């Protein structure tokens, strides 16, 4: 479990939630989605949201970003990767009762476990009654998940829906430019284009690679050029 941030108030926001993962740095969101997520994070009584999308579409980014946004607004936030709590979800959810906004990531990892589903159904009802905000993140729509509890499927289906898709090359290029700029890293177009022809479309992998490029270029005191990248990736192989 991670991100019950009220338990660690002394930590700065950037240590609880990665600074690259903010709502304003997310690329490729459907029209209006970021405004919906910002409202959920900041405004009591805002619509709950169910975000669906395959691997690499940015669901975790949005979950962490919503929590960071909530804390910036002075609200208590908690992020829980459900895979880490599978089989004991009731206990994990009880630890989040003090949060104003909760992001639950990876619903598909507990689908089919009746005990976990009952715990989530009960949590959903308690949170709704208490006026708290909940953000669900899943690989597929509620109707597609292999849930065994019809009432839980019904509750999830009542949330506002956001559907994410993998970015095309233009979107991935924008992500790399934005994250490089935030790091103060000069990444020329030729270097970006070279990277995009040799890496997958998973944004998390691209972000991890960019972090390594930043670290290695600083250590070597070298500009990020195509020859530098070629040598770096050849060394990784």
C-alpha positions as CSV (number, residue, x, y, z in Angstrom):
1,X,0.0,0.0,0.0
2,X,1.2,3.5,-0.6
3,X,0.2,7.1,-0.5
4,X,-1.9,7.5,2.7
5,X,-0.4,10.9,2.8
6,X,-2.0,12.1,5.9
7,X,0.2,9.7,7.8
8,X,3.4,11.5,6.5
9,X,2.5,15.3,6.6
10,X,6.2,16.2,7.0
11,X,7.1,15.0,3.5
12,X,7.0,17.6,0.7
13,X,4.5,16.9,-2.0
14,X,7.2,16.0,-4.6
15,X,8.3,13.1,-2.4
16,X,4.8,11.7,-1.9
17,X,3.8,12.1,-5.6
18,X,6.3,12.2,-8.4
19,X,6.7,15.8,-9.7
20,X,6.4,14.6,-13.4
21,X,3.0,13.2,-12.7
22,X,0.6,16.2,-12.4
23,X,-2.6,16.9,-14.2
24,X,-1.1,19.7,-16.2
25,X,1.7,17.4,-17.5
26,X,-0.7,14.7,-18.8
27,X,-0.8,14.5,-22.6
28,X,-3.7,13.0,-24.6
29,X,-6.6,13.2,-22.1
30,X,-10.1,13.2,-23.6
31,X,-11.8,16.6,-23.8
32,X,-12.9,17.8,-20.4
33,X,-11.3,14.9,-18.5
34,X,-8.6,16.9,-16.7
35,X,-11.2,19.4,-15.6
36,X,-13.4,16.6,-14.2
37,X,-10.4,15.1,-12.4
38,X,-9.4,18.6,-11.0
39,X,-12.9,19.1,-9.7
40,X,-12.9,15.6,-8.0
41,X,-9.6,16.4,-6.4
42,X,-10.6,19.9,-5.2
43,X,-14.3,20.1,-4.7
44,X,-16.4,18.2,-2.2
45,X,-19.4,16.6,-3.8
46,X,-17.8,16.4,-7.3
47,X,-18.7,13.5,-9.6
48,X,-16.7,10.3,-8.9
49,X,-14.7,9.1,-11.9
50,X,-13.9,5.7,-13.4
51,X,-10.8,5.8,-15.7
52,X,-10.3,2.9,-18.0
53,X,-7.5,2.1,-20.4
54,X,-4.9,-0.5,-21.3
55,X,-1.3,-0.8,-20.1
56,X,0.8,2.3,-20.8
57,X,-2.1,4.7,-21.2
58,X,-1.4,6.8,-18.1
59,X,-3.9,5.6,-15.5
60,X,-1.4,5.6,-12.7
61,X,-0.2,9.1,-13.7
62,X,-3.8,10.4,-13.4
63,X,-4.3,8.7,-10.0
64,X,-1.2,10.1,-8.5
65,X,-1.8,13.5,-10.1
66,X,-5.3,13.7,-8.7
67,X,-3.9,13.0,-5.2
68,X,-1.3,15.7,-5.6
69,X,-4.0,18.1,-6.8
70,X,-6.1,17.4,-3.8
71,X,-3.2,18.0,-1.4
72,X,-2.4,21.3,-3.1
73,X,-6.0,22.3,-2.3
74,X,-5.5,21.4,1.4
75,X,-7.4,18.1,1.2
76,X,-6.2,14.7,2.5
77,X,-5.5,12.2,-0.3
78,X,-4.6,8.5,-0.6
79,X,-3.5,6.4,-3.5
80,X,-3.8,2.6,-3.3
81,X,-2.5,0.1,-5.9
82,X,-5.0,-2.6,-5.4
83,X,-2.6,-5.4,-6.6
84,X,-0.7,-4.8,-3.3
85,X,-3.8,-5.3,-1.2
86,X,-5.4,-8.2,-3.1
87,X,-6.8,-10.8,-0.7
88,X,-6.9,-8.3,2.2
89,X,-8.6,-5.3,0.7
90,X,-11.0,-4.7,3.6
91,X,-8.1,-4.0,5.9
92,X,-6.3,-1.8,3.4
93,X,-9.4,0.3,2.8
94,X,-10.0,0.8,6.5
95,X,-6.7,2.6,6.6
96,X,-7.9,5.1,4.1
97,X,-11.0,6.2,6.0
98,X,-9.6,9.6,6.9
99,X,-8.8,10.6,3.4
100,X,-11.0,13.2,1.5
101,X,-10.0,11.8,-1.9
102,X,-9.0,8.2,-2.7
103,X,-7.5,6.8,-5.9
104,X,-7.9,3.1,-6.3
105,X,-5.6,1.8,-9.1
106,X,-5.9,-1.6,-10.8
107,X,-9.5,-2.8,-10.2
108,X,-8.9,-5.8,-12.5
109,X,-6.4,-7.2,-9.9
110,X,-9.1,-7.8,-7.3
111,X,-12.0,-8.7,-9.7
112,X,-13.2,-12.2,-9.1
113,X,-12.3,-12.3,-5.4
114,X,-15.6,-12.2,-3.7
115,X,-14.2,-11.1,-0.3
116,X,-12.3,-8.2,-1.9
117,X,-15.3,-7.2,-4.0
118,X,-17.6,-7.1,-0.9
119,X,-15.0,-5.0,0.9
120,X,-14.8,-2.5,-2.0
121,X,-18.6,-2.4,-2.3
122,X,-18.9,-1.5,1.4
123,X,-16.1,1.1,1.1
124,X,-17.9,2.6,-1.9
125,X,-21.1,3.0,0.1
126,X,-19.4,4.4,3.2
127,X,-17.4,6.9,1.1
128,X,-20.5,8.0,-0.8
129,X,-22.4,8.6,2.4
130,X,-19.5,10.5,3.9
131,X,-19.2,12.8,0.9
132,X,-15.7,11.8,0.0
133,X,-14.2,11.6,-3.5
134,X,-13.2,8.4,-5.2
135,X,-11.3,7.8,-8.4
136,X,-11.3,4.3,-9.8
137,X,-8.6,3.2,-12.3
138,X,-9.0,0.0,-14.3
139,X,-7.9,-1.8,-17.4
140,X,-11.4,-2.1,-18.7
141,X,-15.0,-0.9,-18.3
142,X,-17.1,-2.3,-15.3
143,X,-19.2,-4.3,-17.8
144,X,-16.0,-6.1,-19.0
145,X,-14.3,-6.8,-15.7
146,X,-14.8,-10.3,-14.4
147,X,-16.6,-9.1,-11.3
148,X,-18.7,-11.6,-9.3
149,X,-20.7,-9.0,-7.4
150,X,-23.5,-7.5,-9.6
151,X,-24.1,-4.7,-7.1
152,X,-20.5,-3.6,-7.3
153,X,-20.6,-3.6,-11.1
154,X,-23.7,-1.4,-10.8
155,X,-22.1,1.1,-8.5
156,X,-19.0,1.4,-10.6
157,X,-21.1,1.9,-13.7
158,X,-22.7,5.0,-12.1
159,X,-19.4,6.9,-12.1
160,X,-18.4,9.4,-14.7
161,X,-16.3,7.6,-17.3
162,X,-12.9,8.5,-18.9
163,X,-11.4,6.3,-21.5
164,X,-7.7,6.5,-22.3
165,X,-5.8,5.3,-25.4
166,X,-2.2,4.8,-26.2
167,X,-0.5,8.0,-27.5
168,X,0.6,8.3,-31.1
169,X,4.1,9.4,-31.9
170,X,3.1,13.1,-31.8
171,X,1.8,12.6,-28.3
172,X,4.9,10.7,-27.1
173,X,7.0,13.4,-28.6
174,X,5.1,16.0,-26.6
175,X,5.5,14.0,-23.4
176,X,9.3,13.7,-23.9
177,X,9.7,17.5,-24.6
178,X,7.6,18.4,-21.6
179,X,9.3,16.2,-19.2
180,X,12.8,17.1,-20.5
181,X,11.9,20.8,-20.1
182,X,10.8,20.2,-16.5
183,X,14.1,18.6,-15.8
184,X,16.1,21.4,-17.5
185,X,17.3,18.9,-20.0
186,X,17.9,20.0,-23.6
187,X,16.5,17.3,-25.9
188,X,16.7,18.2,-29.5
189,X,14.2,17.1,-32.1
190,X,16.7,14.7,-33.8
191,X,17.3,13.0,-30.4
192,X,13.6,12.7,-29.7
193,X,12.9,11.2,-33.2
194,X,15.8,8.8,-32.8
195,X,14.4,7.6,-29.4
196,X,10.9,7.2,-30.7
197,X,12.0,4.8,-33.4
198,X,13.8,2.6,-30.9
199,X,11.4,2.5,-27.9
200,X,8.0,1.1,-27.2
201,X,4.8,3.2,-26.8
202,X,4.6,2.7,-23.0
203,X,4.9,6.2,-21.4
204,X,6.2,4.8,-18.1
205,X,9.1,3.2,-19.9
206,X,9.9,6.4,-21.8
207,X,9.8,8.3,-18.5
208,X,12.2,5.9,-16.9
209,X,14.5,6.1,-19.9
210,X,14.4,9.9,-19.8
211,X,15.4,9.8,-16.2
212,X,18.4,7.6,-17.0
213,X,19.4,9.9,-19.9
214,X,19.3,12.9,-17.6
215,X,21.4,11.2,-15.0
216,X,24.0,9.8,-17.5
217,X,24.3,13.1,-19.4
218,X,24.9,15.0,-16.2
219,X,27.5,12.5,-15.0
220,X,29.3,12.6,-18.4
221,X,28.8,16.3,-18.8
222,X,27.6,15.6,-22.4
223,X,24.8,17.1,-24.5
224,X,22.0,14.7,-25.4
225,X,22.8,14.0,-29.0
226,X,22.0,11.0,-31.2
227,X,25.6,9.6,-30.8
228,X,25.3,9.9,-27.0
229,X,22.0,8.1,-27.0
230,X,23.3,5.4,-29.4
231,X,26.2,4.7,-27.0
232,X,24.0,4.8,-24.0
233,X,21.4,2.3,-25.3
234,X,24.2,0.1,-26.8
235,X,25.7,-0.1,-23.3
236,X,22.3,-1.1,-21.9
237,X,22.3,-4.0,-24.3
